């Protein structure tokens, strides 16, 4: 018995390890401790994970075989996950607005590396046409290994990132098609029937992904999946279904994962609980294991196999980096990007992994390239990932600092990242979309939680009502906590709900109050003033009065209506910034109806990364009659003002009620910005003319 136990122990610890428990214990230890160690010496986590893979891999200590079933599966998941997140986080508005730039960069990052690489391989290294062209096409590929860096630092929506992502898909798709053509040519000539089948299958693939899947996903998110995590499981299913579908059509699974991200882009807001879960599982497990597996492919010993391997590896690496640098440089020159943006483009597009491995291994197995190219490519992968990680991290940090200091933020907020949002809750069992709206417009750098406020009557049952309010909200708080959404509850006692809201907003120094749409007003309230009017008159904060008719993902456009001189109000920058953020989160355009002077100021505001269109509005007798402009799935946002403020007009009185009557089935928000009085404005700016009908 003792001998058998010893034998079993020896078998369990025979290298490479095969027991799944041992393998994943090592992988998790690397994922846990490597970032902690590297943080002290300011080395990007990506490099540490790749180097850790080199050390534990079959060409290092041989602790784990890169063909281990578990490692291989999680590595595949990680690769597809990266491509999916790239598509999901892509700012579609920015991407579509700059699609021509993506095409230009895609052309440069494809043709320049091939133009440099083919002569090097054909004339300098002496390989034949097929081998030279295949290797040169490998130079054109890149894997967005360093994308998690720009995502983590909050610069993923920058235009330089958007065009790099677009160029990645274009060039990798083109290279994979070239691979198929070279293989066909090697087998005896390009087959016309093969090309026709490939074209038809690609058309069918895109039709399914972009026409069918979004409809199924929208239905599932609205009707199906009552369990907390069913939406996440559905997303995983879509990723791998699209990857499987892409392979059936003769494409790579990474193309399928990216298109899955694009298909679900508008359906998963970037600040939603679902997006939080997607990021969490990807960045904590799947993507790190993929990066480790990349390192496990690297065979450092090939460097010591003779000068030929060293020379070829050096030439391949230098050629690959030069090709991508020149592509980034010419893109910078044409579109007048900054040096930081050029380095971002170079850093994102210079690392190799997935498509590079596919091309070279397929070429090696087909006898097109030899072992020197294969070994040199393995070294190239390690070196380009290291260079790309350092360049991307350094540039992304600088870009993050520039964006943090952008002039879009409202000066009256001081530290914009410290904004506070208050959401009064009248009925805890029906929170509705108010908290979701708060989450969508909340600045991500804010350390303050979203506060849910309950005002209970000041009577003998006050304490009992407070306990009841908190208990009813507990399920929502638990779900928010699980999704790492910062939400807290506040209860206060007051004779009047409106007074309680106003007083609490002042005590908390709240920046934004999100209030539910007013109900029907009774006779007594009409005489004394309804609750909403009391809040509007007394609150000196930015007030959003909301009725969200349908899920946010169903909206196709935001229609903003603002009165003349609204740009003179104190809260102008804030509501503009929040509408831009809402547009970014939902990936929908904005139509502004208002005074041409206001529209000129908005159009000239820097760093507004949202697609604005403008239509002048000069007739203000009845601002809610726009039946020929407002469509079924529009979200209407009316910027209003209370009496005594510079942008006030009598027609704005009782606007929520008039909007409800005119557009009962539309989502509508009335914004009362933080404002200053006409007298105060005139004291500070004598040049402002106030029309007499105001």
C-alpha positions in Angstrom: 0.0 0.0 0.0 2.8 2.3 0.9 4.6 1.6 -2.3 1.5 2.2 -4.4 1.0 5.6 -2.6 4.6 6.6 -3.4 4.2 5.5 -7.0 1.0 7.5 -7.3 2.7 10.6 -5.8 5.6 10.2 -8.2 3.3 9.9 -11.2 1.3 12.9 -10.1 4.5 15.1 -10.0 6.1 13.8 -13.2 7.0 16.6 -15.5 5.2 18.0 -17.3 2.3 18.0 -14.9 -0.9 16.5 -16.2 -3.2 16.7 -13.2 -5.6 19.6 -13.8 -5.5 20.6 -10.1 -1.7 21.0 -10.2 -1.7 22.8 -13.5 -4.3 25.3 -12.5 -2.8 25.9 -9.1 0.4 27.0 -10.9 -1.4 29.1 -13.4 -3.5 30.9 -10.7 -0.3 31.5 -8.7 1.3 33.2 -11.7 -1.8 35.3 -12.3 -2.0 36.3 -8.6 1.7 37.0 -7.8 3.3 38.2 -11.0 1.3 41.5 -11.2 2.1 42.1 -7.6 5.8 41.6 -8.1 6.0 43.6 -11.4 4.0 46.5 -10.0 7.0 47.3 -7.7 9.4 47.6 -10.7 6.9 49.3 -13.1 6.9 46.5 -15.7 3.6 45.8 -17.6 1.7 42.8 -16.4 1.5 41.4 -19.9 5.3 41.0 -20.2 5.4 39.3 -16.8 2.7 36.8 -17.8 4.4 36.0 -21.2 7.8 35.6 -19.5 6.2 33.4 -16.8 4.8 31.2 -19.7 8.3 30.9 -21.2 9.7 29.8 -17.8 7.0 27.2 -17.0 6.5 26.0 -20.6 7.9 23.0 -22.4 11.0 25.0 -23.5 11.7 26.2 -19.9 11.2 24.2 -16.7 8.7 22.0 -18.5 6.2 22.3 -15.7 3.2 22.5 -18.0 2.8 21.3 -21.6 1.3 23.9 -23.9 -0.8 21.1 -25.4 -2.5 20.4 -22.0 -6.2 20.2 -22.6 -7.2 22.7 -19.9 -4.5 25.2 -20.8 -5.3 24.9 -24.5 -9.0 25.4 -23.9 -8.6 28.5 -21.6 -6.0 29.9 -24.0 -8.5 29.7 -26.8 -11.2 31.3 -24.6 -8.8 34.1 -23.7 -7.9 34.8 -27.3 -11.5 34.9 -28.4 -12.3 37.0 -25.3 -9.8 39.6 -26.2 -11.2 40.0 -29.7 -14.8 40.0 -28.4 -14.0 42.8 -25.9 -12.3 44.8 -28.6 -15.5 44.6 -30.6 -17.7 45.2 -27.6 -15.7 48.3 -26.3 -15.3 49.8 -29.7 -17.0 53.2 -29.9 -19.2 52.5 -32.9 -20.0 56.2 -33.4 -16.3 57.0 -33.4 -15.5 54.0 -35.6 -18.2 54.8 -38.2 -17.3 58.4 -38.2 -13.7 57.5 -38.9 -14.2 54.4 -41.0 -12.2 55.9 -43.8 -9.3 56.5 -41.5 -9.5 52.8 -40.4 -9.3 51.8 -44.0 -6.3 54.0 -44.7 -4.5 52.7 -41.6 -5.5 49.1 -42.5 -4.0 49.6 -46.0 -0.8 51.0 -44.5 -0.4 48.4 -41.8 -1.0 45.7 -44.5 0.9 46.9 -47.5 4.0 48.5 -45.8 5.1 45.5 -43.8 4.6 43.3 -46.9 6.5 45.7 -49.1 9.4 45.7 -46.7 9.2 42.1 -45.7 9.0 40.5 -49.2 12.3 41.9 -50.5 14.0 41.1 -47.2 12.9 37.4 -47.4 13.3 37.0 -51.1 16.6 38.8 -51.8 18.3 39.0 -48.4 17.4 35.6 -46.9 17.0 33.8 -50.3 13.6 32.2 -49.9 11.3 31.4 -52.8 8.3 33.4 -53.8 5.7 31.5 -51.7 7.8 31.4 -48.6 8.8 35.0 -48.9 5.2 36.2 -49.6 3.8 34.1 -46.7 6.4 35.4 -44.3 5.9 38.9 -45.4 2.1 38.6 -44.9 2.9 37.4 -41.4 4.6 40.8 -40.8 1.3 42.5 -41.7 -0.6 40.7 -39.0 -0.9 41.8 -35.4 -2.8 40.7 -32.3 -4.2 43.2 -29.9 -2.3 41.7 -27.0 -1.8 45.1 -25.4 -5.4 46.2 -25.7 -6.1 45.4 -22.0 -3.7 48.2 -21.2 -5.6 50.9 -23.0 -8.9 49.5 -21.7 -7.6 49.6 -18.1 -6.3 53.1 -18.4 -9.6 54.4 -19.9 -8.3 55.5 -23.3 -10.0 52.8 -25.4 -12.4 55.3 -27.0 -9.6 57.5 -28.3 -9.7 57.9 -32.1 -6.2 56.4 -32.5 -7.4 53.2 -30.7 -10.6 53.1 -32.8 -8.8 53.2 -36.2 -6.2 50.7 -35.0 -8.9 48.2 -34.1 -10.6 48.8 -37.5 -7.2 48.3 -39.2 -6.5 45.2 -37.3 -9.6 43.4 -38.5 -9.0 44.6 -42.1 -5.4 43.5 -42.3 -5.8 40.2 -40.4 -8.8 39.2 -42.6 -6.8 40.1 -45.7 -3.8 38.1 -44.5 -5.9 35.0 -43.6 -7.4 35.1 -47.1 -3.9 35.4 -48.6 -2.9 32.3 -46.6 -5.8 30.4 -48.1 -4.8 31.6 -51.6 -1.1 30.6 -51.1 -2.1 27.1 -49.9 -4.3 26.8 -52.9 -1.5 27.9 -55.2 0.9 25.5 -53.5 -1.6 22.6 -54.2 -1.6 23.4 -57.9 -3.2 26.7 -58.6 -5.9 29.0 -57.2 -9.3 27.3 -57.5 -12.1 29.6 -58.7 -14.8 27.5 -57.1 -13.0 27.8 -53.8 -13.0 31.6 -54.1 -16.8 31.6 -54.9 -17.6 29.4 -52.0 -15.5 31.5 -49.7 -17.2 34.7 -50.8 -20.7 33.3 -50.4 -20.0 31.8 -47.0 -18.6 35.1 -45.8 -21.8 36.9 -46.9 -23.9 34.3 -45.1 -21.7 34.6 -42.0 -22.1 38.4 -41.8 -25.8 38.2 -42.4 -26.3 35.9 -39.5 -24.1 37.8 -37.2 -25.3 41.3 -37.9 -29.0 40.7 -38.8 -30.1 37.7 -36.8 -28.0 37.6 -33.6 -28.8 41.2 -32.4 -32.5 40.5 -32.7 -32.1 37.2 -30.7 -29.9 38.9 -28.1 -32.4 41.9 -27.7 -35.2 39.5 -27.1 -33.2 37.4 -24.6 -32.1 40.4 -22.6 -35.6 41.7 -22.4 -37.7 38.6 -22.0 -35.4 35.7 -21.0 -32.9 35.0 -18.4 -34.4 35.8 -15.0 -31.3 34.4 -13.2 -28.5 36.8 -12.4 -25.8 35.3 -14.6 -27.9 33.9 -17.4 -27.1 37.0 -19.5 -23.4 36.4 -19.1 -23.7 32.7 -20.1 -25.7 33.8 -23.1 -22.9 36.2 -24.1 -20.3 33.4 -23.8 -22.5 31.2 -26.0 -22.7 34.0 -28.7 -18.8 34.4 -28.6 -18.2 30.7 -29.3 -21.1 30.3 -31.6 -19.8 33.1 -33.8 -16.3 31.6 -33.6 -17.6 28.2 -34.7 -19.7 29.8 -37.5 -16.6 31.7 -38.7 -14.6 28.5 -39.0 -17.4 26.8 -40.9 -17.2 29.7 -43.4 -13.4 29.3 -43.8 -12.5 32.2 -41.6 -10.6 32.2 -38.3 -12.5 32.0 -35.0 -11.0 35.4 -33.9 -12.9 37.1 -36.7 -16.1 35.5 -35.4 -15.4 36.7 -31.8 -14.7 40.2 -32.9 -17.9 40.4 -35.0 -19.8 39.0 -32.0 -18.6 42.0 -30.0 -19.7 44.4 -32.8 -23.1 42.7 -32.9 -23.7 43.0 -29.2 -22.0 46.5 -28.9 -25.2 48.5 -28.8 -27.0 46.0 -26.5 -24.5 46.0 -23.7 -23.8 49.5 -22.3 -20.2 50.0 -21.1 -21.2 50.9 -17.6 -23.8 48.1 -17.1 -23.6 45.2 -14.6 -23.3 42.7 -17.5 -20.3 44.6 -18.9 -18.7 44.5 -15.5 -19.0 40.7 -15.3 -17.6 40.4 -18.8 -14.6 42.4 -17.9 -14.2 40.7 -14.5 -14.0 37.1 -15.8 -11.9 38.0 -18.8 -9.3 40.1 -17.1 -9.0 37.9 -14.0 -8.8 34.5 -15.7 -9.2 33.9 -19.4 -7.0 36.6 -20.9 -4.1 36.0 -18.4 -4.0 32.3 -19.2 -3.9 33.2 -22.9 -0.9 35.4 -22.3 0.8 32.7 -20.4 0.1 30.2 -23.2 1.7 32.7 -25.7 4.9 32.6 -23.6 4.8 28.8 -23.5 5.2 28.7 -27.3 8.5 30.6 -27.1 11.6 28.3 -27.5 14.5 30.4 -26.2 16.9 27.5 -27.0 16.6 28.2 -30.7 18.7 31.2 -30.2 21.6 28.9 -29.3 21.2 26.6 -32.3 23.7 28.6 -34.4 24.2 32.0 -35.9 21.6 31.3 -38.7 18.7 31.2 -36.2 20.0 34.3 -34.4 20.4 36.3 -37.7 17.0 35.3 -39.1 15.2 36.0 -35.8 16.9 39.4 -35.6 16.0 40.3 -39.2 12.4 39.1 -38.9 11.9 41.1 -35.6 13.5 44.3 -36.9 11.5 44.1 -40.2 8.3 43.4 -38.4 8.7 46.4 -36.0 9.8 48.7 -38.8 6.8 47.9 -41.0 4.4 48.7 -38.2 6.3 51.8 -37.2 6.2 53.2 -40.7 2.5 52.4 -40.9 1.8 54.3 -37.7 4.1 57.2 -38.9 2.3 57.7 -42.2 -1.1 57.5 -40.5 0.1 60.2 -38.1 1.3 62.4 -40.9 -1.9 62.1 -43.0 -4.4 62.6 -40.1 -2.2 65.0 -38.1 -2.2 62.9 -35.0 0.0 63.6 -32.0 3.2 61.7 -31.3 1.4 60.0 -28.4 -1.4 58.8 -30.7 1.2 57.5 -33.2 2.9 55.5 -30.4 -0.5 54.2 -29.3 -1.1 53.0 -32.8 2.4 51.5 -33.1 2.1 49.8 -29.6 -1.3 48.2 -30.3 -0.3 47.1 -33.8 3.2 45.8 -33.3 2.6 42.7 -31.1 2.1 39.3 -32.7 0.5 36.2 -31.4 -2.6 34.5 -32.7 -2.8 35.1 -36.5 1.1 35.0 -36.7 1.2 31.6 -35.1 -1.6 30.3 -37.4 0.1 31.5 -40.6 3.6 30.2 -39.8 2.6 26.9 -38.3 0.2 26.2 -41.3 3.0 27.3 -43.7 5.6 25.1 -41.9 3.3 22.0 -41.9 2.6 22.6 -45.6 6.4 22.8 -46.3 6.3 26.4 -47.4 8.6 27.8 -44.7 11.5 26.0 -42.9 12.4 25.6 -39.2 14.5 28.8 -39.3 11.5 30.9 -40.1 9.4 29.0 -37.6 11.9 29.4 -34.8 12.6 33.1 -35.7 8.9 33.8 -35.6 8.7 32.4 -32.1 11.4 34.8 -30.9 9.7 37.6 -32.9 6.5 37.0 -30.9 8.2 37.4 -27.6 10.2 40.5 -28.6 7.3 42.3 -30.3 5.0 41.7 -27.3 7.7 43.1 -25.0 8.2 46.2 -27.1 4.5 46.7 -27.7 3.7 46.4 -24.0 6.3 49.1 -22.9 5.3 51.5 -25.8 1.5 51.1 -25.2 1.7 51.5 -21.4 3.9 54.6 -21.6 1.8 56.2 -24.3 -1.6 55.2 -22.8 -0.6 56.8 -19.4 0.3 60.1 -21.2 -3.0 60.0 -23.1 -5.0 59.3 -20.0 -3.4 62.3 -18.3 -4.3 64.5 -21.3 -7.9 63.2 -21.3 -8.2 63.8 -17.6 -7.3 67.4 -18.1 -9.6 67.9 -21.1 -11.6 71.2 -21.0 -15.0 69.5 -21.5 -15.7 69.2 -17.8 -17.6 71.9 -16.0 -15.5 74.2 -14.0 -18.1 74.6 -11.3 -17.7 70.9 -10.4 -14.1 71.3 -9.2 -12.9 67.7 -9.1 -15.3 66.1 -11.7 -14.4 62.6 -10.5 -16.0 63.4 -7.2 -19.4 64.0 -8.5 -22.4 62.8 -6.4 -25.6 61.5 -7.8 -28.8 61.2 -5.7 -31.8 59.1 -6.8 -34.9 59.6 -4.7 -37.0 56.4 -4.6 -40.8 56.7 -4.1 -41.5 53.0 -4.4 -38.7 50.6 -3.5 -40.4 47.7 -5.3 -40.2 49.6 -8.6 -36.9 51.3 -8.9 -37.3 51.2 -12.7 -34.5 52.6 -14.9 -33.5 55.6 -12.8 -30.5 53.9 -11.2 -29.5 52.5 -14.6 -29.5 56.0 -16.0 -27.4 57.2 -13.0 -25.0 54.4 -13.7 -24.8 55.2 -17.4 -24.1 59.0 -17.0 -21.9 58.7 -13.9 -18.3 59.6 -14.4 -16.2 56.4 -14.1 -13.5 58.1 -12.1 -15.9 59.2 -9.4 -15.2 57.6 -6.0 -18.6 58.4 -4.7 -21.4 55.9 -4.8 -24.9 56.4 -6.3 -27.2 57.3 -3.3 -30.7 56.0 -3.2 -32.9 58.2 -1.0 -36.1 57.3 0.8 -38.1 60.0 2.5 -40.6 58.7 5.1 -43.3 60.7 6.9 -42.5 62.2 10.2 -45.0 60.2 12.3 -45.1 57.4 14.9 -44.3 54.8 12.3 -41.2 56.6 11.0 -38.7 54.1 12.4 -40.7 51.1 11.1 -41.0 52.7 7.7 -37.2 53.3 7.5 -36.5 49.6 8.3 -39.1 48.6 5.7 -37.6 50.8 3.0 -34.1 49.4 3.5 -35.3 45.8 3.5 -37.2 46.3 0.3 -34.0 47.7 -1.4 -31.8 44.9 -0.1 -32.1 42.6 -3.1 -31.2 45.4 -5.4 -28.2 46.4 -3.2 -27.0 42.7 -3.2 -27.2 42.6 -7.0 -25.4 45.9 -7.4 -22.6 44.8 -5.0 -22.1 41.6 -6.9 -21.6 43.6 -10.1 -19.2 46.0 -8.3 -21.7 48.9 -8.6 -21.3 51.4 -5.8 -24.8 52.1 -4.4 -25.8 53.2 -0.9 -29.1 53.9 0.7 -30.1 57.0 2.7 -33.4 57.4 4.6 -34.6 60.6 6.1 -37.7 61.8 8.0 -39.6 64.8 6.9 -43.2 66.1 6.8 -42.9 66.6 3.1 -41.1 64.4 0.5 -40.0 67.4 -1.6 -38.5 69.1 1.4 -36.6 65.9 2.4 -35.1 65.6 -1.1 -34.0 69.3 -1.2 -32.5 69.2 2.3 -30.7 65.9 1.7 -29.3 67.1 -1.7 -27.8 70.1 0.1 -26.4 68.1 3.0 -24.7 65.7 0.6 -23.6 68.5 -1.7 -25.1 66.5 -4.5 -24.3 67.5 -8.1 -27.1 65.6 -9.9 -30.6 64.6 -8.8 -32.4 62.0 -10.9 -36.2 62.2 -10.2 -39.0 60.0 -11.4 -41.7 61.4 -13.7 -44.5 63.1 -11.7 -47.8 61.3 -11.4 -51.3 62.8 -11.8 -51.7 66.0 -9.8 -54.7 66.3 -7.4 -56.8 69.3 -6.7 -55.1 70.2 -3.4 -51.6 69.8 -5.0 -52.6 72.1 -7.8 -53.6 74.8 -5.3 -50.5 74.4 -3.1 -48.0 73.4 -5.8 -47.1 69.8 -6.7 -44.1 68.0 -5.3 -42.0 68.3 -8.5 -42.6 72.0 -8.8 -41.6 72.4 -5.2 -38.3 70.6 -5.8 -37.6 72.5 -9.0 -38.2 75.9 -7.3 -36.0 75.0 -4.2 -33.3 72.8 -5.4 -30.0 74.4 -6.6 -28.7 71.3 -8.2 -28.7 69.8 -11.7 -32.1 68.0 -11.9 -33.1 65.2 -14.3 -36.8 64.4 -14.3 -37.1 61.0 -16.1 -39.6 58.7 -17.6 -37.9 55.8 -19.4 -40.6 54.0 -21.5 -38.4 51.1 -22.7 -35.0 49.5 -22.1 -32.1 51.8 -22.9 -30.7 49.4 -25.5 -33.9 49.9 -27.6 -33.3 53.6 -28.2 -31.9 54.6 -31.6 -31.3 58.3 -31.1 -31.2 61.0 -28.5 -33.1 64.2 -29.5 -32.1 67.2 -27.4 -34.2 70.3 -27.3 -32.8 73.4 -25.6 -34.0 77.0 -25.4 -32.0 80.1 -26.5 -29.2 81.3 -24.2 -29.0 77.9 -22.4 -25.2 78.0 -22.9 -25.1 81.0 -20.5 -26.4 78.8 -17.6 -23.9 77.4 -15.0 -24.9 73.8 -15.7 -24.5 73.9 -19.5 -21.2 72.0 -19.6 -22.5 69.4 -17.2 -25.7 68.4 -19.0 -23.8 68.5 -22.3 -21.2 66.1 -20.9 -23.8 63.8 -19.5 -25.7 63.5 -22.8 -22.4 62.8 -24.6 -21.6 60.1 -22.1 -25.1 58.6 -22.5 -24.6 58.6 -26.3 -21.3 56.8 -25.9 -22.7 54.2 -23.5 -25.6 53.4 -25.8 -23.7 54.0 -29.1 -26.4 56.1 -30.5 -26.3 59.6 -32.3 -27.6 62.9 -31.0 -29.9 65.3 -32.8 -29.9 68.8 -31.3 -32.8 71.2 -31.8 -32.1 74.7 -30.6 -30.7 78.1 -31.2 -28.0 78.3 -33.9 -25.7 80.1 -31.5 -26.0 77.3 -29.0 -25.3 74.7 -31.7 -22.2 76.6 -32.8 -20.8 76.5 -29.3 -21.6 72.7 -29.0 -20.0 72.0 -32.4 -16.8 73.9 -31.4 -16.5 72.2 -28.0 -13.4 70.1 -27.9 -13.3 66.4 -27.1 -17.0 65.8 -27.8 -16.6 62.2 -29.0 -20.3 61.8 -30.0 -22.0 62.1 -33.4 -24.0 65.4 -33.2 -26.3 66.6 -35.9 -28.0 70.0 -35.7 -31.3 71.4 -36.8 -32.1 75.1 -36.0 -35.2 75.8 -33.9 -36.3 79.4 -33.9 -40.0 79.0 -33.3 -40.7 78.5 -29.6 -44.5 79.0 -29.4 -44.9 75.2 -28.8 -41.6 73.3 -28.4 -43.3 69.9 -28.1 -44.8 69.7 -31.6 -42.1 68.0 -33.6 -44.0 65.0 -35.0 -42.2 65.0 -38.3 -38.8 64.9 -36.6 -39.1 62.7 -33.5 -39.2 59.0 -34.3 -40.6 56.0 -32.4 -37.4 54.9 -30.7 -36.0 58.4 -29.9 -35.2 59.4 -26.4 -36.4 63.0 -25.9 -34.3 65.2 -23.6 -35.7 68.7 -23.1 -33.5 71.3 -21.3 -35.7 73.6 -19.4 -35.4 76.5 -16.9 -37.4 77.8 -14.0 -38.7 81.4 -13.7 -36.0 83.9 -12.9 -33.2 82.4 -15.0 -31.6 83.6 -18.2 -32.9 80.8 -20.5 -36.4 80.8 -19.0 -39.4 81.3 -21.3 -43.1 81.0 -20.2 -43.6 78.2 -22.7 -41.4 76.0 -20.6 -43.9 76.0 -17.7 -45.4 72.6 -16.9 -43.2 71.1 -19.6 -43.2 67.6 -18.2 -47.0 67.4 -18.4 -47.0 68.7 -22.0 -44.4 66.2 -23.0 -46.3 63.3 -21.5 -49.5 64.3 -23.4 -47.7 64.7 -26.7 -45.3 61.8 -26.5 -46.9 59.2 -24.1 -44.9 56.3 -25.5 -41.5 57.9 -25.7 -38.7 58.0 -23.2 -38.4 61.5 -22.0 -36.1 63.5 -19.7 -36.5 67.1 -18.7 -33.2 68.6 -17.5 -33.2 71.6 -15.1 -29.5 72.6 -15.1 -27.9 74.3 -12.1 -28.5 77.9 -13.0 -27.8 81.5 -12.0 -30.3 84.3 -12.0 -30.7 86.9 -14.7 -29.6 89.6 -12.2 -26.4 87.7 -11.3 -25.7 87.1 -15.0 -26.1 90.7 -16.0 -23.8 91.8 -13.2 -21.1 89.5 -14.6 -21.7 90.1 -18.3 -23.3 93.4 -19.4 -23.0 92.4 -23.1 -25.8 89.8 -22.9 -29.1 90.9 -24.5 -32.3 89.5 -22.9 -35.3 89.4 -25.4 -38.4 91.1 -24.1 -40.6 88.1 -24.6 -38.5 86.2 -22.0 
